Amino acid sequence: MIIFFYGDNNFKAKQKINELKTKFFQEIDPNEHSFNVLDGVMVDLTEISQTVNTGSLFTKKRLTLIENIFANKKVSILEELLNYLQKNNLEKSDDILVLYEPKLKNQKGKIVKVSPNGEKDSPLNAKEKKLFEFLSQQKFTQEFKPLTPAELSGWIKTEVEKRGGTIKSAAVTELINYSNNDLWQINNEIEKLINYKPATEIASSDIEKICSPAIDDNIFALTDALGNKNKPLALKILEDQYHLDVANEYLLAMLLRQFKIILQLKVSLNNGESPSKIGPSLGLHPYVAQKSANQTKYFTLAQLRRISSELTHLDYLNKTGQTDFRTGLNLLIAKM
């Protein structure tokens, strides 16, 4: 079986992948011996075929996740993968192969690759188109789009209710305004609100008390400290976030998001675009755009691309259990 997910709603896609993993572990592989994650950026066909085709002594099925294969720099990998999938008829296999492409999205009816370096999104080349067309025709294919305002409001209400609470409509709007539409942040804030007001309706006043934009300010402070090469301060800010029990995944998502924003602004400013127009064109809140624009002076384009790449790699290592998150992030900061 081939399952294909794509789209830049990273939170919803990861949520769906976790649901698949949980179901697989509960129904097929309780000891988690038959699940593998492959880094699509670095993987080759030999590793893919060995992983997918290797039988298990413990279960009849295997679950393999490959993320970001379209970002692989090997010239022939996409063509080789397409031939492999077609030749081995994997869509009819009992083994499950999940491919997730967070950097592909539907833009006005055309599939484009989201640039990792803040540059303009690019159309698919011929080999990318062939693989995408094959994968998108699979029975289990889903695009994860950013939620519309109405969908986001409904999602917040549903998540609050699932956790045993209720929330007023005005509070939903307030929470969206505080979070800049970031689902990772909203999810984290909902958890805090439920713990603060269990079995009680959440009001706007609760958002103001509990969901202050302190985490955003701390992310700005952290990137400021890194830009000024003040590593002791950066590590102190990070330690404060740990003491506040901020989720590792949320903290990493916010850091990665902030450096990508700075990178996008840096590219736009270098291209001579007006600072007052860049923020709206990128869909940024004026406060976020202004703070981030001020931070572009701290970093070169090369530094921003390297930091974004290393944070993405740390995210992969953390999700696959290959590193301790806090140790990895502290080491990354020490190298900056």
C-alpha positions in Angstrom: 0.0 0.0 0.0 1.2 3.5 -0.9 0.0 6.5 1.1 0.9 9.9 -0.2 0.6 13.1 1.9 1.7 16.6 0.8 1.0 20.2 1.6 2.4 22.9 3.9 0.0 22.4 6.8 2.7 20.6 8.8 0.7 20.2 12.0 -2.3 18.4 10.4 0.0 16.2 8.3 2.1 15.2 11.4 -1.1 14.6 13.3 -2.4 12.2 10.5 1.0 10.4 10.4 0.9 9.9 14.2 -2.6 8.5 13.9 -1.4 5.9 11.3 1.6 5.0 13.5 -0.6 4.5 16.5 -3.1 2.3 14.7 -0.3 0.3 13.2 1.3 -0.3 16.6 -2.0 -1.2 18.2 -3.3 -3.5 15.6 -0.1 -5.0 14.0 3.2 -4.2 15.7 2.8 -3.6 19.4 6.6 -4.0 19.9 7.3 -1.4 17.2 9.9 -3.6 15.4 8.5 -3.1 11.9 8.4 0.7 11.6 11.2 2.7 9.9 11.7 6.3 9.0 14.0 7.3 6.1 15.3 10.8 5.5 14.2 11.5 1.9 16.8 14.2 1.5 19.7 11.8 2.0 18.2 8.4 1.1 19.1 6.3 -2.0 17.1 3.6 -3.8 19.2 0.8 -2.2 18.3 1.9 1.3 14.6 2.3 0.3 14.4 -1.2 -1.3 16.3 -2.9 1.6 14.0 -1.3 4.1 10.7 -1.9 2.3 11.5 -5.4 1.2 13.1 -6.7 4.4 10.7 -9.1 6.0 10.0 -9.0 9.7 10.3 -11.9 12.1 7.6 -10.3 14.3 4.9 -9.0 12.0 3.4 -9.7 8.6 3.5 -6.0 7.6 6.1 -3.2 7.6 5.4 0.5 7.9 8.0 2.8 6.3 7.9 6.6 6.3 9.9 8.7 3.8 9.8 12.4 4.2 11.1 15.0 1.7 12.1 12.8 -1.1 11.5 15.6 -3.6 14.3 17.6 -1.8 16.8 14.8 -2.6 19.8 16.2 -4.6 20.6 12.8 -6.3 19.8 13.4 -10.0 18.3 10.0 -10.7 16.5 9.2 -7.4 13.0 10.3 -8.4 13.1 8.4 -11.6 14.6 5.3 -9.9 11.9 5.5 -7.2 9.1 5.7 -9.7 10.4 2.7 -11.6 10.8 0.8 -8.3 7.3 1.5 -7.2 5.7 0.6 -10.5 7.9 -2.6 -11.0 7.2 -3.9 -7.6 3.5 -3.1 -7.6 3.7 -1.7 -4.1 0.3 -0.2 -4.2 -1.1 -3.7 -3.9 1.4 -4.9 -1.3 0.5 -5.6 2.4 3.4 -3.5 3.5 2.7 0.2 4.0 4.9 2.9 2.4 4.0 6.5 3.5 5.6 9.4 1.6 5.1 12.9 3.0 6.1 16.0 1.1 5.8 19.2 3.2 7.4 21.3 0.5 4.9 20.6 -2.2 1.7 22.6 -2.4 -1.1 23.4 -4.8 -0.8 27.0 -5.9 -3.6 28.2 -8.1 -4.2 24.7 -9.6 -0.5 24.0 -10.1 1.8 21.9 -7.9 4.9 23.9 -6.9 7.9 23.3 -4.6 8.2 25.6 -1.6 11.7 27.0 -1.6 13.7 26.2 1.6 15.8 29.3 1.2 13.1 32.0 1.2 13.2 32.3 -2.6 10.4 32.1 -5.1 8.4 28.8 -5.2 9.4 26.7 -8.3 7.3 24.5 -10.6 8.1 20.8 -10.8 10.5 19.6 -13.4 9.7 16.6 -15.7 10.9 13.9 -13.3 9.2 15.5 -10.3 5.9 15.8 -12.3 6.0 12.1 -13.3 6.5 10.9 -9.7 3.9 13.3 -8.3 1.3 12.2 -10.9 1.9 8.6 -10.0 1.7 9.2 -6.2 -1.3 11.6 -6.5 -3.3 8.9 -8.3 -2.9 6.4 -5.4 -6.1 5.5 -3.5 -4.8 7.0 -0.3 -3.6 10.5 -1.2 -4.3 13.7 0.8 -3.2 17.3 0.5 -2.9 19.3 3.8 -3.8 22.9 3.1 -3.6 25.8 5.6 -7.0 26.1 7.3 -9.3 28.9 6.3 -10.4 31.3 9.0 -13.7 29.4 9.4 -12.0 26.0 9.5 -9.5 27.3 12.0 -12.2 28.5 14.3 -14.1 25.2 14.0 -10.9 23.3 14.7 -10.1 25.2 17.9 -13.7 24.6 19.2 -13.4 20.9 18.4 -10.0 20.5 20.0 -11.2 22.3 23.2 -14.2 20.1 23.4 -12.1 16.9 22.8 -10.1 17.8 25.9 -13.2 18.4 28.0 -13.7 22.1 27.7 -15.8 24.8 26.0 -14.7 28.1 24.5 -16.6 31.3 23.7 -16.5 32.6 20.1 -14.8 35.8 21.1 -12.1 33.8 22.8 -11.6 31.7 19.7 -10.9 35.0 17.8 -8.7 36.2 20.5 -6.6 33.0 20.5 -6.2 33.2 16.7 -5.0 36.8 17.0 -2.5 35.8 19.7 -1.0 32.9 17.8 -0.6 34.3 14.2 -2.6 31.2 12.9 0.2 28.9 14.0 -1.4 25.5 14.7 1.5 24.3 16.8 1.2 27.3 19.0 -2.6 27.2 19.2 -2.4 23.5 20.2 0.1 24.3 23.0 -2.1 27.2 24.2 -5.3 25.1 24.2 -3.5 22.6 26.5 -2.6 25.5 28.9 -6.1 26.9 28.9 -7.7 23.5 29.6 -5.4 23.0 32.5 -6.1 26.5 33.8 -9.9 26.2 33.5 -10.9 22.6 33.6 -14.7 22.0 32.9 -15.2 25.7 32.6 -16.0 27.8 29.5 -12.9 29.7 28.3 -13.4 33.4 27.8 -11.4 36.2 26.2 -10.1 37.3 29.6 -8.6 33.8 30.0 -6.7 34.2 26.7 -5.3 37.5 27.9 -4.2 36.0 31.2 -2.8 32.7 30.0 -1.9 33.2 26.3 0.3 36.2 26.4 2.6 36.5 23.4 5.5 35.8 25.7 6.7 32.8 23.8 6.9 34.9 20.6 8.8 37.6 22.5 11.1 34.9 23.9 11.7 33.6 20.4 12.6 37.1 19.3 14.9 37.5 22.3 16.5 34.2 21.5 17.2 35.1 17.9 18.4 38.5 19.0 20.9 36.8 21.4 22.1 34.5 18.7 22.5 37.3 16.3 24.6 39.3 18.8 26.7 36.1 19.4 25.5 36.2 23.1 25.4 32.4 23.6 25.1 32.5 27.4 22.0 34.6 27.1 20.6 32.4 24.3 21.0 29.3 26.5 19.5 31.0 29.5 16.4 32.0 27.5 16.2 28.4 26.2 16.5 27.0 29.7 13.6 29.3 30.9 11.4 27.8 28.2 12.2 24.3 29.4 11.3 25.3 33.0 7.9 26.6 31.6 7.3 23.1 30.2 7.1 24.4 26.6 6.8 21.3 24.4 10.0 20.5 22.5 8.2 20.1 19.2 6.5 23.5 19.6 9.7 25.3 20.6 11.6 23.8 17.6 8.7 24.7 15.2 8.7 28.3 16.5 12.4 28.6 16.1 12.4 27.1 12.6 9.5 29.3 11.7 11.2 32.5 12.9 14.5 31.8 11.1 12.6 31.1 7.9 10.7 34.4 8.3 14.0 36.2 8.8 15.4 34.4 5.7 12.4 35.4 3.5 12.7 39.0 4.7 16.4 39.1 4.1 16.0 37.8 0.5 13.2 40.3 -0.2 15.2 43.2 1.2 18.3 42.2 -0.8 16.1 42.3 -3.9 15.2 45.9 -3.2 11.6 45.3 -2.0 10.0 47.9 0.2 10.0 46.9 3.9 6.4 48.1 4.3 5.2 45.8 1.5 7.1 42.7 2.4 5.2 41.8 5.5 1.7 41.8 3.9 3.1 39.9 0.9 4.3 37.1 3.2 1.1 37.1 5.2 2.9 38.3 8.4 1.3 40.2 11.2 2.8 43.8 11.3 4.4 43.2 14.7 6.1 40.0 13.6 7.2 41.6 10.3 8.8 44.6 12.0 10.6 42.6 14.7 11.8 40.1 12.2 13.0 42.8 9.7 15.1 44.3 12.5 16.7 40.9 13.0 17.9 40.5 9.3 20.9 42.7 10.1 22.3 40.1 12.5 22.7 37.3 9.9 24.0 36.7 6.4 22.0 34.8 3.9 24.4 31.9 4.1 24.1 31.8 7.9 20.3 31.8 7.7 20.2 29.0 5.2 22.6 26.9 7.3 20.7 27.5 10.5 17.3 26.6 8.9 18.9 23.5 7.4 20.4 22.4 10.7 17.1 23.0 12.6 15.2 20.9 10.0 17.8 18.1 10.5 17.5 18.4 14.3 13.7 18.0 13.9 14.2 14.8 11.9 16.7 13.4 14.4 14.4 14.2 17.3 11.3 12.6 15.6 13.3 9.4 14.8 14.7 9.1 18.2 18.3 9.6 17.1 19.1 12.4 19.5 18.0 14.1 22.7 16.2 17.3 21.7 17.6 19.6 24.3 21.2 18.3 23.9 20.9 18.7 20.2 19.6 22.2 20.3 22.1 23.3 22.9 24.9 21.9 20.7 23.5 23.7 17.7 23.4 27.0 19.5 27.0 26.4 20.8 28.1 26.1 17.1 26.5 29.3 16.0 
